[in-house]
Amino acid sequence: MRTHRSETVFVLTMALMILAAGQALALRPSTEEMALRDRWVNEHFPVSSVATSVTNAAKTPEPGLMVWTNYGPAVCNRLPNLPLQIADQKFEHGLYCHAPSRVGVVLPRPGKTMTAVIGILTNPNSQGGSVVFSVAAGDKKLFRSAVLHRGEPGVPINVDLGGVQELTLSVWCTEDGISSDQAVWGDATVALDDGQSVRLGDLPLREPSSRNRSALGIPFSFFYDGRCSDEFLSGWKFQEQRDSSKPDRITRVRTYTDPQTGLIVRCTLVEYAKYPTVEWTLSFKNSGDHDSPILAGILPLDIRIERGTEGEFLLHHFVGSPCQANDYEPLETALPPKAETHITTQGGRPTNSDLPYFNIETGKDSGVIAVVGWAGQWAAHFARDDGRGLRIAGGQEATSFRLRPGEEVRSPLAVLQFYRRDWVSAQNVWRSWMLDHNVPRRDGKILQPFIYVCTGNYYPGLMTEAATELQLLQGFLDQEIPFDYWIQDAGWYPCDGIGWPKVGTWEVDRKRWPKGLRQATDFLHSHGKKAVTWFEPERVAGGTWLAENHPEWIIGGTGGGLLKIGEPECRKWITDRVDKILTDEGIDFYRQDFNIDPLYYWRGNDAEDRQGITEIRHIEGYFAYWDELVFQYPDLWIDSCASGGRRNDLETLRRAVPILRSDYVGDPYQPEFDPLTQQNHIYGISFWMPYHGSGFSAIDPYVIRSLMGPIFGIGCDTRIKDLDYALLRKLCAQYRQISVCYLGDYYPLTPYNKTAAVWSARQFDRPDEGDGIVQAFRRKDCPEESQIFKLRGLDPQANYAMEDMDTGKIEQRTGRQWTDEGLRVTSANRPAAALFRYQRAR
């Protein structure tokens, strides 16, 4: 979700020292880029304690409302489509919140009393709901209401503030859960000590990531017992341990310990030897004997950069995968002086609405990539000052909790990569770093591009059965279709009456698979093929074995809901259960789906002083579960399916690959596959993720080439004998010849365009090997029969042979000619898909 509405200065204004765009090695990190990273690290993570520019002077907070936690946005004075109303009483002023909610209030002067009318919003689209309101100053409770229900008249309150200037307004869920807990602080007004008054709804509404910091230098921040870390962290005991045993990185563990409460803050920092990249993660441990004070507003990424003298800040960000035609659409947001942009995911899945990957241009051919690595509800804030500075802050969207004695939690991952080149070329350095240091490896090797077959959609409710599935698989073999994997999608477990969504009984349905999935996997293994099998352990449906036998492991109980995978006993059970199925059924590749927005369950499960803990524990458990599976099965690959591509954060991609980049494979109102959308999905996702895939059922070159990528899926019904299998074999053979190029550098050769009236083209280049591919698409309404595309990344002095893979025609030209004069592609047909491969002369 995107809304538009600062901290050591790091100047990205060195002179440009980038090789010409056409040079073969232009996309490897330069000496200047490495020096930029090293300088930044030395300034922000010096060997001694905190950064030298930190000051301890507390900065007076500005008057306003700080939303520490809230389910959805808090809103002042009026809602977009509803009046601010409790029962029959309407208000022109006030504050709307959805429990669980904790909003900090900073007044312009000390407050004497606060008055308001409190209750649940009148909303004809909602039912039920019950909440408790409270007002506090620090740890001192000033007011707490009884349980209030929807439809009840508003309750007037008059709270003695006793001269405080900061207070906290909270609304909490009750035993009936989070649903419809829509709270109103109607006409909320504070009488100040000077006789004036202030309406709370008229104060500016802020996110924790937008708050002003009182110090400069350290690139993270948090609040502890109501004070910002800038005010006290330099006074805590500091230690650093350095590990340079790995030749490709240096790891530093920086520890700060509070002598009063025993809180230990640990920052684990990694500097990469061959990339201008640095990352860090925070952890917090209570080593004391009592509950800690409140930790809140944890921002593992909180930095300030400056632009150069030429150009202006430009933020490149991307739509996530909400299952729409514009999944992965690249977006640009200009950041002129005083501009602000706030971006979050929605529903708790990290790539549900927006990607947590950002590229910020700081001027001509310079910038920084900033990434928030979190498999849950993240938020990022970009705030421009009135000079040349930009603040970038991000992390878990809502944190406000105490730690129990001995308890420890972690933060999201923060990553920065510095560049001195155009922003598209910088993305290729990112892609190289992803392949060298992030994508999963088995026996030291990355996953090679592959072809899979999947036919689950031919069954009602995806409820496959052995005889038909073996018939379909035999058909692929008979037609000599060269696939590597078979995907057994959802529906292989007992799910009668509902179909595949009825998950929670993790055993093979022996009515449909009398000999188990082994009937298929043994057959595949005998032909040199492997098996991928779908699971969805985190969602539990009512009426299943888990819901009936272990409701205590489910947020939602017997009715189903979200599995408490963060609880060790629960996680051990599901790990052992899946482990047994993998072994018994001969499964080679584990596919995990996640068809539920978890935020509703996480927020509703947290106690008042534990906001954010359920989310943290779930994410820790999710990764621990995968890590244990791979520990048990060192050769096991994992697919990060989550309603398509809704959970592809960085730490997930360190463990898994997204076989299906999006569940949107065509117009939902038309039965035909929509190739244009697949071209655009690949356009956006390839900037960030080297691996991704999709599938098709229509044997058509335009369709198939539109979705060709590192992972390539076939869903044909091989029981139909008159399909054009010869064409399919040809297209698969072409894919085999070029597929490795998809892991090279990526260049879009045309602007992003959602219409059918243009050409679209993309290039994948392997500069070290001197080869690559070009794909060009004349869309169905494009009037031009011919288009010239200027290539990128080629050695200007070398000769390249360009082959048209349809006609076999080969054209020889220098790299400079291909980049300056371009490749002309012509097609009399529309739509049409051209495919070229090239090789540098040796």
HELIX and SHEET records of a PDB file:
HELIX    1   1 THR A   31  HIS A   44  1                                  14    
HELIX    2   2 LEU A  200  ASP A  202  5                                   3    
HELIX    3   3 PRO A  208  SER A  210  5                                   3    
HELIX    4   4 SER A  229  GLU A  231  5                                   3    
HELIX    5   5 LEU A  233  GLY A  235  5                                   3    
HELIX    6   6 TRP A  423  HIS A  437  1                                  15    
HELIX    7   7 GLY A  456  TYR A  458  5                                   3    
HELIX    8   8 PRO A  460  LEU A  462  5                                   3    
HELIX    9   9 ALA A  466  ASP A  478  1                                  13    
HELIX   10  10 ARG A  518  SER A  526  1                                   9    
HELIX   11  11 TRP A  545  ASN A  549  1                                   5    
HELIX   12  12 PRO A  551  TRP A  553  5                                   3    
HELIX   13  13 GLY A  557  GLY A  559  5                                   3    
HELIX   14  14 PRO A  568  GLU A  585  1                                  18    
HELIX   15  15 LEU A  599  ASN A  605  1                                   7    
HELIX   16  16 ILE A  613  GLN A  632  1                                  20    
HELIX   17  17 LEU A  650  LEU A  653  1                                   4    
HELIX   18  18 PRO A  675  ILE A  685  1                                  11    
HELIX   19  19 PRO A  701  LEU A  707  1                                   7    
HELIX   20  20 TYR A  725  ILE A  738  1                                  14    
HELIX   21  21 SER A  739  LEU A  743  5                                   5    
HELIX   22  22 GLY A  815  ASP A  820  1                                   6    
SHEET    1   A 6 ARG A   2  HIS A   4  0                                        
SHEET    2   A 6 GLU A 340  THR A 344 -1                                        
SHEET    3   A 6 TRP A 378  ARG A 384 -1                                        
SHEET    4   A 6 GLY A 389  GLN A 396 -1                                        
SHEET    5   A 6 LEU A 301  GLU A 306 -1                                        
SHEET    6   A 6 PHE A  10  VAL A  11  1                                        
SHEET    1   B 6 LYS A 140  ARG A 144  0                                        
SHEET    2   B 6 SER A 130  ALA A 137 -1                                        
SHEET    3   B 6 GLU A 166  CYS A 173 -1                                        
SHEET    4   B 6 SER A 101  VAL A 106 -1                                        
SHEET    5   B 6 GLY A  64  THR A  69 -1                                        
SHEET    6   B 6 LEU A 205  ARG A 206  1                                        
SHEET    1   C 5 VAL A  75  CYS A  76  0                                        
SHEET    2   C 5 GLY A  94  HIS A  98 -1                                        
SHEET    3   C 5 GLN A 182  LEU A 192 -1                                        
SHEET    4   C 5 GLY A 111  ILE A 120 -1                                        
SHEET    5   C 5 VAL A 155  ASP A 160 -1                                        
SHEET    1   D 4 VAL A  75  CYS A  76  0                                        
SHEET    2   D 4 GLY A  94  HIS A  98 -1                                        
SHEET    3   D 4 GLN A 182  LEU A 192 -1                                        
SHEET    4   D 4 SER A 197  ARG A 199 -1                                        
SHEET    1   E 2 LEU A  84  ILE A  86  0                                        
SHEET    2   E 2 GLN A  89  PHE A  91 -1                                        
SHEET    1   F 3 LYS A 140  ARG A 144  0                                        
SHEET    2   F 3 SER A 130  ALA A 137 -1                                        
SHEET    3   F 3 LEU A 148  HIS A 149 -1                                        
SHEET    1   G 5 ARG A 227  CYS A 228  0                                        
SHEET    2   G 5 SER A 221  TYR A 224 -1                                        
SHEET    3   G 5 LEU A 295  LEU A 299 -1                                        
SHEET    4   G 5 SER A 400  PHE A 401 -1                                        
SHEET    5   G 5 ARG A 610  GLN A 611 -1                                        
SHEET    1   H 9 LYS A 237  ASP A 243  0                                        
SHEET    2   H 9 ARG A 249  THR A 257 -1                                        
SHEET    3   H 9 LEU A 263  TYR A 272 -1                                        
SHEET    4   H 9 THR A 277  ASN A 286 -1                                        
SHEET    5   H 9 GLU A 408  TYR A 419 -1                                        
SHEET    6   H 9 SER A 366  GLY A 373 -1                                        
SHEET    7   H 9 TYR A 357  GLY A 363 -1                                        
SHEET    8   H 9 LEU A 314  PHE A 318 -1                                        
SHEET    9   H 9 PRO A 330  ALA A 334 -1                                        
SHEET    1   I 2 ARG A 441  ARG A 442  0                                        
SHEET    2   I 2 LYS A 445  ILE A 446 -1                                        
SHEET    1   J 7 TRP A 637  ASP A 639  0                                        
SHEET    2   J 7 PHE A 589  GLN A 592  1                                        
SHEET    3   J 7 LYS A 530  PHE A 535  1                                        
SHEET    4   J 7 TYR A 485  GLN A 488  1                                        
SHEET    5   J 7 PHE A 450  VAL A 453  1                                        
SHEET    6   J 7 ILE A 711  ILE A 714  1                                        
SHEET    7   J 7 GLY A 693  PHE A 696  1                                        
SHEET    1   K 3 ARG A 539  ALA A 541  0                                        
SHEET    2   K 3 GLY A 560  LEU A 563 -1                                        
SHEET    3   K 3 ILE A 554  ILE A 555 -1                                        
SHEET    1   L 6 ASP A 745  PRO A 748  0                                        
SHEET    2   L 6 TRP A 759  ARG A 766 -1                                        
SHEET    3   L 6 ASP A 771  ARG A 778 -1                                        
SHEET    4   L 6 ALA A 832  ARG A 840 -1                                        
SHEET    5   L 6 ASN A 799  ASP A 804 -1                                        
SHEET    6   L 6 ILE A 810  THR A 814 -1                                        
SHEET    1   M 2 SER A 786  PHE A 789  0                                        
SHEET    2   M 2 LEU A 823  THR A 826 -1                                        
END                                                                             
